[in-house]
Amino acid sequence: MGEPLKPLNIGIVGAGKISGAYLSTLRRLTSVRLTAVTDLDRCRARAVAEQAQAGEVAVLPSVAALVARDDVDAVLNLTIPAVHADVALAALRAGKHVYGEKPLAANREEADAVLAAAREAGLRVGCAPDTVLRSGTQTARKAVDDGLIGTPVAATAFMTGAGHEKWHPDPEFYYRPGGGPLLDMGPYYLSALVHLLGPVVRVTGASSRPRARRTIGSGPRAGHTFPVKVDTHITGVLEHAGGALSTLVMSFDVRKGRLRPLPRRRRDMALFWFLIPGIVVLLLFHYIPLLGNVIAFQDYQPYIGILHSPWSGLDNFDVIFNGDEQFLRALVNTLELTLIQVVFVFPAPILLALALNSLVSERIKKWVQNVLYLPHFLSWVVVVSLFQQMLGNDGMLNLFLSAHDMGNWSIIGNPETFKTLLTSQVIWKDTGWGTILFLAALSRVDHNLYEAAAMDGASRWRQTWHVTLPALRGLVILLLILRLGDALSVGFEQILLQQQGIGLENSEVMDTYVFNHGLIGGDWGVSAAVGLVKGIVGVALVLGANKIAHLFGEEGVYRS
């Protein structure tokens, strides 16, 4: 048997964000070994050396010191584009192979010099992207070569976004010579087009620079502005040797816009007719009953009606202003449940939507969604019964514990676990249904943003933080504002069904207080007064939260 292959010793020049993507690959390879690293920032270089997990890695002060080492066979060039050629030439002159991040150089002349130096020295030069070697492009290449799609006549390649300064802490190099959308993201698209359709024989194009300065949007330098020194919007038509034409648009100047609503037309009238039943229901069961709030200012008696019941002024509001013990108990329980549900229930659909969105198989995702949606369609009577059968004193859990001499867990009917039980029931019943809006919002996120972030070294967590969550921010704020409007409503039917076994002291909330004092106790005026104040507080919370959202630049529920 022959001797095992000697690992290729690698020296890294440049320890920026993209280095993390390379390190994760190098750690999995046994045929290469990281031996040295250098960067203008010694701290970053030292961090890369520690993350490499490859034994002793030398941290060097300069490129010259790195390429002079005997234990470096090839240089991995991860510097900014403006110095790609300088670093590559220094490595080639020292007898080292070079692999660099895209682009190969900042301009054609520098690229030709690098290739000429490599040929003269008999060394190899490689450059990202190598994504054309992936299965997707190779499958497309075979389809083209085998004639499965006929003769290609045209292709389109679009990469549009607002620029990397929103998420990258040091984005200036993207806007200097060697940067810009064409040299940053364009190589991925151009290499695929050339690989599939053949070399380009003629180019027609134009470019522009809409903004002279950019503002950093994240990191310690957020708010700092810097000049743009390259064109950031490029459009062109490429003529390939085989006759196919490719349309190319690369831009860092395309922002999310808002279309103006189309004018009403005659064909839309059918839609308005469909709205009429809903409007009628809204008027009959929501707006007209608001007139009944007048009983909050009366000593209302059902048998003589609103018109003949005597006026009592603000007497019915004494329970609120004077701090009635039963009312205060209901208020405290309501606020406690509201806080618990905002902290635990509100984020649950967001987290579940993110988890579902990460599933690769659409078939599995749809099956899981269907299962998660089902509890929403069960009434609270059924849900409470299920929990009693599972967690009650004679439920499945306690029967199992008793059968194994493990004692009993008192959950149902226990005041200490009541609020936890309520929260668990809400999460089980409505979390799946609540993911619908978030999944719809996630489906609109441009996958090019994830690809661009990944190519620039963003981890899955950073992609979620800088791409996914910003896409959900507007919806989250809108739903949170609407949730605050219902802050004093925490599940009337759910609590009423379980109130008898817990007692009013631990289970009474605002809604059941109104029910128990009005319909059950006959104190109609006091119940109406409490309900009226509850509604006014809800409106005030919505208006206040909406105003705060506007101050932070969000849409909120409406624009004033």
C-alpha positions as CSV (number, residue, x, y, z in Angstrom):
1,M,0.0,0.0,0.0
2,G,1.2,3.5,-0.8
3,E,1.8,6.2,1.8
4,P,-1.2,8.3,2.8
5,L,-1.5,11.7,1.0
6,K,0.2,14.5,2.8
7,P,-2.4,17.2,3.9
8,L,-2.2,20.5,2.1
9,N,-1.2,23.2,4.5
10,I,-3.3,26.4,4.2
11,G,-2.5,29.9,5.3
12,I,-5.5,32.3,5.6
13,V,-5.1,36.0,4.8
14,G,-8.1,38.0,6.1
15,A,-10.1,37.0,9.1
16,G,-13.4,38.8,8.3
17,K,-17.0,37.5,8.5
18,I,-16.6,35.2,5.5
19,S,-13.8,33.3,7.2
20,G,-16.3,31.6,9.4
21,A,-17.9,29.8,6.4
22,Y,-14.5,28.5,5.3
23,L,-13.5,27.4,8.8
24,S,-16.6,25.3,9.2
25,T,-15.6,23.4,6.0
26,L,-11.9,23.2,6.8
27,R,-12.7,21.5,10.1
28,R,-14.5,18.7,8.3
29,L,-11.6,18.0,5.8
30,T,-8.7,15.7,6.5
31,S,-6.9,16.5,3.3
32,V,-6.2,20.2,4.3
33,R,-4.7,21.7,7.4
34,L,-4.7,25.3,8.6
35,T,-1.3,26.3,9.7
36,A,-1.2,30.1,9.7
37,V,-3.4,33.1,9.6
38,T,-2.9,36.9,9.3
39,D,-5.1,39.9,9.4
40,L,-4.7,43.7,9.9
41,D,-6.6,43.1,13.2
42,R,-4.5,40.7,15.3
43,C,-7.5,40.0,17.6
44,R,-9.6,38.7,14.7
45,A,-6.7,36.6,13.4
46,R,-6.2,35.1,16.9
47,A,-10.0,34.3,17.0
48,V,-9.8,32.5,13.7
49,A,-6.8,30.5,14.9
50,E,-8.7,29.5,18.1
51,Q,-11.9,28.5,16.1
52,A,-9.9,26.4,13.6
53,Q,-9.5,23.5,16.1
54,A,-6.6,22.4,14.1
55,G,-3.7,22.3,16.6
56,E,-1.1,24.9,16.6
57,V,-2.0,27.7,14.1
58,A,0.5,30.6,13.8
59,V,-0.9,34.1,14.0
60,L,1.4,36.3,11.9
61,P,1.8,40.1,11.6
62,S,1.8,40.4,7.8
63,V,1.2,38.7,4.4
64,A,5.0,38.6,3.8
65,A,5.5,36.7,7.0
66,L,2.8,34.2,6.1
67,V,3.9,33.4,2.5
68,A,7.5,33.0,3.7
69,R,6.7,30.0,5.9
70,D,7.6,26.6,4.8
71,D,4.5,25.0,6.3
72,V,2.2,27.0,4.0
73,D,1.5,25.3,0.7
74,A,-1.4,27.4,-0.4
75,V,-2.9,30.8,0.5
76,L,-6.6,31.3,1.1
77,N,-7.2,34.9,0.2
78,L,-10.2,36.3,2.1
79,T,-9.2,40.0,2.0
80,I,-11.4,42.8,0.6
81,P,-11.6,42.9,-3.2
82,A,-9.4,45.9,-3.6
83,V,-6.3,44.0,-2.5
84,H,-7.1,40.5,-3.9
85,A,-4.5,40.9,-6.7
86,D,-1.8,42.2,-4.4
87,V,-2.2,39.3,-1.9
88,A,-2.4,36.8,-4.8
89,L,0.8,38.1,-6.5
90,A,2.7,38.1,-3.2
91,A,1.7,34.4,-2.6
92,L,2.6,33.4,-6.2
93,R,6.0,35.1,-6.0
94,A,6.7,33.1,-2.8
95,G,5.8,29.8,-4.6
96,K,2.4,29.3,-3.0
97,H,-0.9,28.3,-4.7
98,V,-3.8,30.7,-4.2
99,Y,-7.5,30.3,-3.8
100,G,-9.4,33.6,-3.3
101,E,-12.8,34.9,-2.6
102,K,-14.6,36.5,-5.5
103,P,-13.7,38.5,-7.5
104,L,-10.3,37.3,-8.7
105,A,-9.2,41.0,-8.8
106,A,-10.7,44.5,-8.8
107,N,-10.2,44.9,-12.6
108,R,-9.2,43.1,-15.8
109,E,-5.6,44.2,-15.8
110,E,-4.9,43.0,-12.3
111,A,-6.7,39.6,-13.0
112,D,-4.5,39.1,-16.1
113,A,-1.4,39.8,-14.0
114,V,-2.4,37.2,-11.5
115,L,-3.0,34.5,-14.1
116,A,0.2,35.4,-15.9
117,A,2.2,35.1,-12.7
118,A,0.6,31.7,-11.9
119,R,1.5,30.3,-15.4
120,E,5.1,31.6,-15.2
121,A,5.6,30.0,-11.7
122,G,3.7,26.8,-12.6
123,L,1.3,27.3,-9.7
124,R,-2.5,27.0,-9.5
125,V,-5.0,29.8,-8.9
126,G,-8.6,29.3,-7.9
127,C,-11.4,31.7,-7.2
128,A,-14.9,31.6,-5.8
129,P,-17.6,30.9,-6.6
130,D,-17.5,27.2,-7.1
131,T,-21.3,26.9,-6.7
132,V,-21.5,25.7,-10.3
133,L,-20.2,22.4,-9.0
134,R,-23.4,21.8,-6.9
135,S,-26.0,19.3,-7.9
136,G,-28.5,21.9,-9.1
137,T,-26.3,23.5,-11.7
138,Q,-24.8,20.2,-12.8
139,T,-28.3,18.7,-13.2
140,A,-29.3,21.7,-15.4
141,R,-26.0,21.3,-17.4
142,K,-26.8,17.7,-18.1
143,A,-30.4,18.6,-19.2
144,V,-28.9,21.2,-21.6
145,D,-26.2,18.9,-22.9
146,D,-28.6,16.0,-23.5
147,G,-31.1,18.2,-25.3
148,L,-33.9,17.6,-22.7
149,I,-35.1,21.2,-23.0
150,G,-34.2,21.8,-26.6
151,T,-31.9,24.6,-27.6
152,P,-31.7,27.4,-25.0
153,V,-32.5,30.8,-26.5
154,A,-32.7,33.1,-23.5
155,A,-32.0,33.4,-19.7
156,T,-32.6,35.9,-17.0
157,A,-30.5,36.6,-13.9
158,F,-31.8,39.1,-11.3
159,M,-30.2,40.0,-8.0
160,T,-31.8,43.0,-6.4
161,G,-31.7,44.3,-2.9
162,A,-31.2,47.4,-0.8
163,G,-27.5,46.7,-0.1
164,H,-25.5,45.0,2.6
165,E,-25.0,48.0,4.9
166,K,-28.3,47.1,6.6
167,W,-26.8,44.0,8.3
168,H,-23.0,44.1,7.7
169,P,-21.1,46.0,10.4
170,D,-18.2,47.1,8.0
171,P,-19.8,47.3,4.6
172,E,-17.6,50.0,3.0
173,F,-15.6,47.5,0.8
174,Y,-18.8,46.5,-1.0
175,Y,-18.9,50.1,-2.4
176,R,-15.3,50.5,-3.4
177,P,-13.4,49.4,-6.5
178,G,-13.7,45.6,-6.7
179,G,-17.1,45.7,-5.0
180,G,-20.6,46.6,-6.1
181,P,-23.4,44.1,-7.0
182,L,-21.7,42.9,-10.2
183,L,-18.5,41.8,-8.6
184,D,-20.0,40.8,-5.2
185,M,-23.1,38.7,-6.2
186,G,-22.7,38.8,-10.0
187,P,-20.0,36.0,-10.1
188,Y,-22.6,33.5,-8.9
189,Y,-25.0,34.3,-11.7
190,L,-22.4,34.9,-14.4
191,S,-20.5,31.6,-13.7
192,A,-23.8,29.7,-13.9
193,L,-24.8,31.4,-17.1
194,V,-21.4,30.7,-18.8
195,H,-21.4,27.1,-17.5
196,L,-24.8,26.4,-18.9
197,L,-24.9,28.5,-22.1
198,G,-21.2,28.9,-23.1
199,P,-18.8,31.9,-23.2
200,V,-20.0,35.4,-23.7
201,V,-19.0,37.0,-27.0
202,R,-20.7,40.4,-26.7
203,V,-22.1,42.6,-23.9
204,T,-24.5,45.5,-24.0
205,G,-25.1,47.3,-20.7
206,A,-25.4,50.4,-18.6
207,S,-24.9,51.2,-14.9
208,S,-25.8,54.0,-12.5
209,R,-25.0,55.2,-9.0
210,P,-28.4,56.5,-7.5
211,R,-27.0,57.2,-4.0
212,A,-23.7,59.0,-3.3
213,R,-23.6,57.9,0.4
214,R,-24.8,54.9,2.4
215,T,-25.6,54.5,6.1
216,I,-24.5,51.5,8.2
217,G,-27.6,49.9,9.9
218,S,-26.1,47.5,12.4
219,G,-23.2,46.9,14.7
220,P,-21.2,49.4,16.8
221,R,-20.9,51.8,13.8
222,A,-24.7,52.0,13.1
223,G,-25.6,55.4,11.8
224,H,-22.2,56.1,10.3
225,T,-22.3,57.2,6.6
226,F,-19.7,56.5,3.9
227,P,-19.2,57.4,0.3
228,V,-20.2,55.1,-2.6
229,K,-17.3,54.8,-5.1
230,V,-18.7,52.2,-7.6
231,D,-21.9,51.9,-9.6
232,T,-24.6,50.0,-7.6
233,H,-27.2,49.3,-10.3
234,I,-26.1,47.4,-13.4
235,T,-28.2,46.1,-16.2
236,G,-27.0,44.3,-19.4
237,V,-27.7,41.8,-22.2
238,L,-25.1,39.0,-22.7
239,E,-24.7,37.3,-26.1
240,H,-23.4,33.7,-25.7
241,A,-21.3,31.9,-28.3
242,G,-24.2,29.5,-28.9
243,G,-26.6,32.4,-29.7
244,A,-28.5,32.5,-26.4
245,L,-29.2,35.9,-24.9
246,S,-29.1,36.5,-21.2
247,T,-30.6,39.5,-19.4
248,L,-28.8,40.5,-16.3
249,V,-29.8,43.0,-13.5
250,M,-27.6,43.4,-10.5
251,S,-28.6,46.1,-8.0
252,F,-28.0,47.4,-4.4
253,D,-30.7,50.0,-5.0
254,V,-34.0,48.2,-5.0
255,R,-36.0,48.7,-1.9
256,K,-39.3,47.3,-0.8
257,G,-42.0,49.5,-2.2
258,R,-45.7,50.0,-1.9
259,L,-48.1,50.0,-4.8
260,R,-50.9,52.4,-5.0
261,P,-54.4,50.9,-4.9
262,L,-56.1,50.4,-8.2
263,P,-59.1,52.6,-8.8
264,R,-62.6,51.1,-8.2
265,R,-64.1,49.7,-11.3
266,R,-67.5,48.3,-12.2
267,R,-66.3,44.7,-12.0
268,D,-65.5,45.2,-8.3
269,M,-69.1,45.8,-7.4
270,A,-69.7,42.1,-7.1
271,L,-67.2,42.0,-4.3
272,F,-69.0,44.8,-2.4
273,W,-72.2,42.9,-2.6
274,F,-70.5,40.0,-0.8
275,L,-69.5,42.4,1.9
276,I,-73.0,43.4,2.7
277,P,-73.9,40.3,4.9
278,G,-70.8,40.9,7.0
279,I,-71.5,44.6,7.4
280,V,-75.1,43.8,8.5
281,V,-73.9,41.3,11.1
282,L,-71.3,43.8,12.3
283,L,-73.9,46.5,12.7
284,L,-76.5,44.3,14.4
285,F,-74.3,42.5,16.9
286,H,-71.4,45.0,17.5
287,Y,-72.3,48.6,16.9
288,I,-76.1,48.9,17.7
289,P,-75.5,47.0,21.1
290,L,-73.1,49.8,22.0
291,L,-76.2,52.0,22.7
292,G,-77.0,49.7,25.6
293,N,-74.0,51.1,27.5
294,V,-76.4,53.7,28.7
295,I,-77.5,51.4,31.5
296,A,-74.1,52.0,33.1
297,F,-75.6,55.3,34.2
298,Q,-78.9,53.9,35.3
299,D,-80.4,51.8,38.0
300,Y,-81.4,49.4,35.3
301,Q,-84.3,47.0,35.8
302,P,-85.0,44.6,32.9
303,Y,-88.8,44.5,33.5
304,I,-89.2,48.2,33.0
305,G,-86.6,48.7,30.3
306,I,-84.0,51.3,29.4
307,L,-86.5,54.1,28.8
308,H,-88.1,53.9,32.2
309,S,-85.2,52.9,34.4
310,P,-84.1,55.8,36.8
311,W,-80.8,57.5,36.2
312,S,-78.1,56.9,38.8
313,G,-75.2,59.1,37.4
314,L,-71.8,57.7,38.3
315,D,-73.0,55.5,41.2
316,N,-72.4,52.3,39.3
317,F,-68.7,53.3,38.9
318,D,-68.1,53.3,42.6
319,V,-66.9,49.7,42.5
320,I,-64.1,51.0,40.3
321,F,-63.2,54.3,41.9
322,N,-63.6,53.1,45.5
323,G,-61.7,49.8,45.0
324,D,-64.4,47.2,45.6
325,E,-62.7,44.1,46.9
326,Q,-64.3,41.7,44.4
327,F,-63.5,44.0,41.5
328,L,-59.9,44.5,42.5
329,R,-59.5,40.7,42.8
330,A,-60.9,40.3,39.3
331,L,-58.6,43.1,38.0
332,V,-55.5,41.6,39.5
333,N,-56.2,38.1,38.2
334,T,-56.9,39.6,34.7
335,L,-53.6,41.5,34.6
336,E,-51.6,38.5,35.8
337,L,-53.1,36.3,33.1
338,T,-52.6,39.0,30.5
339,L,-48.9,39.3,31.4
340,I,-48.4,35.6,31.3
341,Q,-50.1,35.2,28.0
342,V,-48.2,38.1,26.4
343,V,-44.9,36.5,27.5
344,F,-45.7,32.9,26.8
345,V,-48.7,32.6,24.4
346,F,-48.0,35.5,22.0
347,P,-44.5,34.4,20.9
348,A,-45.5,30.7,20.6
349,P,-46.9,31.0,17.0
350,I,-43.8,33.0,15.9
351,L,-41.4,30.3,17.2
352,L,-43.6,27.5,15.7
353,A,-43.8,29.3,12.3
354,L,-40.0,29.7,12.3
355,A,-39.6,26.0,13.0
356,L,-42.1,25.0,10.3
357,N,-40.5,27.3,7.8
358,S,-37.2,25.6,8.3
359,L,-38.6,22.2,7.2
360,V,-37.3,21.2,3.8
361,S,-40.0,18.8,2.8
362,E,-43.2,20.6,1.8
363,R,-45.1,17.3,2.2
364,I,-44.1,16.9,5.9
365,K,-44.7,20.7,6.5
366,K,-48.3,20.5,5.2
367,W,-49.0,17.4,7.2
368,V,-47.6,19.0,10.4
369,Q,-49.6,22.2,9.7
370,N,-52.9,20.2,9.3
371,V,-52.3,18.4,12.6
372,L,-51.5,21.7,14.4
373,Y,-54.6,23.5,13.0
374,L,-57.1,20.9,14.3
375,P,-57.3,22.0,18.0
376,H,-58.4,25.4,17.0
377,F,-61.7,24.0,15.7
378,L,-62.5,22.3,19.0
379,S,-64.8,24.2,21.4
380,W,-63.6,25.1,24.8
381,V,-66.0,22.6,26.3
382,V,-64.2,19.8,24.4
383,V,-60.8,21.2,25.2
384,V,-61.5,21.5,29.0
385,S,-63.0,18.0,29.0
386,L,-59.8,16.6,27.3
387,F,-57.5,18.2,29.8
388,Q,-59.7,16.9,32.7
389,Q,-59.5,13.4,31.2
390,M,-55.8,13.7,30.9
391,L,-54.8,15.7,34.0
392,G,-57.7,15.4,36.4
393,N,-57.6,13.5,39.7
394,D,-59.0,10.5,38.0
395,G,-57.3,11.2,34.7
396,M,-54.9,9.2,32.6
397,L,-51.8,10.8,34.2
398,N,-52.8,10.1,37.8
399,L,-54.0,6.6,37.0
400,F,-50.6,5.9,35.5
401,L,-48.8,7.4,38.5
402,S,-51.0,5.5,40.9
403,A,-50.4,2.2,39.1
404,H,-46.7,2.7,39.5
405,D,-46.9,3.9,43.2
406,M,-45.7,7.4,42.2
407,G,-48.4,9.4,44.0
408,N,-50.8,11.9,42.4
409,W,-50.3,15.3,40.8
410,S,-53.0,17.7,41.7
411,I,-53.4,19.9,38.6
412,I,-57.1,20.2,37.7
413,G,-58.8,22.1,40.5
414,N,-55.6,23.3,42.1
415,P,-55.5,27.1,42.5
416,E,-51.7,27.2,42.4
417,T,-51.5,25.6,39.0
418,F,-54.7,27.2,37.6
419,K,-53.0,30.1,35.6
420,T,-50.4,27.7,34.3
421,L,-53.2,25.3,33.2
422,L,-55.0,28.1,31.4
423,T,-51.9,29.2,29.6
424,S,-51.1,25.6,28.5
425,Q,-54.7,25.2,27.2
426,V,-54.5,28.3,25.1
427,I,-51.1,27.4,23.7
428,W,-52.3,23.9,22.8
429,K,-55.5,25.1,21.2
430,D,-54.5,28.2,19.2
431,T,-50.7,28.2,18.6
432,G,-51.0,26.1,15.4
433,W,-53.8,28.3,14.0
434,G,-51.8,31.5,14.9
435,T,-48.9,30.4,12.6
436,I,-51.0,31.1,9.5
437,L,-50.2,34.8,9.3
438,F,-46.5,34.3,10.1
439,L,-46.0,31.6,7.6
440,A,-47.7,33.8,4.9
441,A,-45.3,36.6,5.8
442,L,-42.3,34.2,5.6
443,S,-43.4,33.0,2.2
444,R,-42.8,36.5,0.9
445,V,-39.2,36.7,2.0
446,D,-36.9,36.8,-1.0
447,H,-34.6,33.7,-0.9
448,N,-31.9,35.7,-2.6
449,L,-31.4,37.5,0.7
450,Y,-30.7,34.2,2.5
451,E,-28.3,33.2,-0.3
452,A,-26.5,36.6,-0.2
453,A,-26.2,36.4,3.6
454,A,-24.9,32.9,3.5
455,M,-22.3,33.7,0.8
456,D,-21.1,36.5,3.0
457,G,-20.6,34.2,6.0
458,A,-23.8,34.8,7.9
459,S,-24.8,31.8,10.0
460,R,-28.3,30.4,10.2
461,W,-28.8,32.4,13.4
462,R,-27.6,35.7,11.8
463,Q,-29.8,35.0,8.7
464,T,-32.8,34.6,11.1
465,W,-31.9,37.7,13.0
466,H,-31.1,40.0,10.0
467,V,-33.5,38.6,7.3
468,T,-36.3,36.5,8.8
469,L,-37.2,38.5,11.9
470,P,-37.2,41.9,10.1
471,A,-39.7,40.5,7.6
472,L,-42.0,39.6,10.5
473,R,-41.5,42.8,12.5
474,G,-44.4,44.7,11.0
475,L,-46.8,41.8,11.5
476,V,-45.6,41.2,15.0
477,I,-46.1,44.8,16.0
478,L,-49.6,44.9,14.4
479,L,-50.7,41.7,16.3
480,L,-49.2,42.9,19.5
481,I,-51.1,46.2,19.3
482,L,-54.4,44.3,18.7
483,R,-53.6,42.0,21.5
484,L,-53.2,45.0,23.9
485,G,-56.7,46.0,22.9
486,D,-57.9,42.7,24.4
487,A,-55.6,43.0,27.4
488,L,-58.5,42.8,29.8
489,S,-60.1,39.9,28.0
490,V,-58.4,36.6,28.9
491,G,-60.7,33.8,27.9
492,F,-64.3,34.1,29.3
493,E,-65.7,30.7,28.2
494,Q,-62.5,28.9,29.1
495,I,-62.4,30.2,32.7
496,L,-66.1,30.0,33.3
497,L,-66.1,26.3,32.5
498,Q,-63.4,25.7,35.2
499,Q,-64.4,28.3,37.7
500,Q,-66.6,26.2,39.9
501,G,-63.7,23.8,40.8
502,I,-61.3,26.7,41.6
503,G,-63.3,29.3,43.3
504,L,-63.9,33.0,42.5
505,E,-60.9,34.2,44.5
506,N,-58.4,32.6,42.2
507,S,-60.4,32.5,38.9
508,E,-62.5,35.6,38.7
509,V,-61.5,37.9,35.9
510,M,-63.1,41.0,34.4
511,D,-65.3,39.1,31.9
512,T,-66.6,36.6,34.5
513,Y,-67.1,39.5,37.0
514,V,-69.4,41.2,34.5
515,F,-71.2,37.9,33.8
516,N,-71.6,36.9,37.5
517,H,-72.7,40.3,38.7
518,G,-74.9,41.1,35.7
519,L,-76.7,38.0,34.4
520,I,-76.3,35.9,37.6
521,G,-76.5,38.6,40.3
522,G,-78.8,41.0,38.6
523,D,-76.6,44.0,39.1
524,W,-76.9,45.2,35.5
525,G,-75.7,48.7,36.0
526,V,-72.4,47.8,37.8
527,S,-71.6,45.2,35.2
528,A,-72.3,47.6,32.3
529,A,-70.0,50.2,34.0
530,V,-67.2,47.7,34.4
531,G,-67.6,46.6,30.8
532,L,-67.7,50.2,29.5
533,V,-64.5,51.1,31.4
534,K,-62.9,47.9,30.1
535,G,-63.7,48.8,26.5
536,I,-62.4,52.4,26.9
537,V,-59.1,51.1,28.4
538,G,-58.7,48.7,25.5
539,V,-59.2,51.5,23.0
540,A,-56.7,53.7,24.8
541,L,-54.1,50.9,24.8
542,V,-54.5,50.4,21.1
543,L,-54.2,54.1,20.3
544,G,-51.2,54.5,22.6
545,A,-49.4,51.4,21.3
546,N,-50.1,52.5,17.7
547,K,-48.7,56.0,18.4
548,I,-45.5,54.4,19.9
549,A,-45.2,52.2,16.8
550,H,-45.3,55.3,14.6
551,L,-42.6,56.9,16.7
552,F,-40.4,53.9,15.9
553,G,-41.2,54.1,12.2
554,E,-43.7,51.2,12.0
555,E,-47.1,51.2,10.3
556,G,-49.0,50.0,13.3
557,V,-52.8,49.4,12.8
558,Y,-53.3,52.6,10.8
559,R,-51.5,55.7,9.7
560,S,-52.7,59.1,11.0
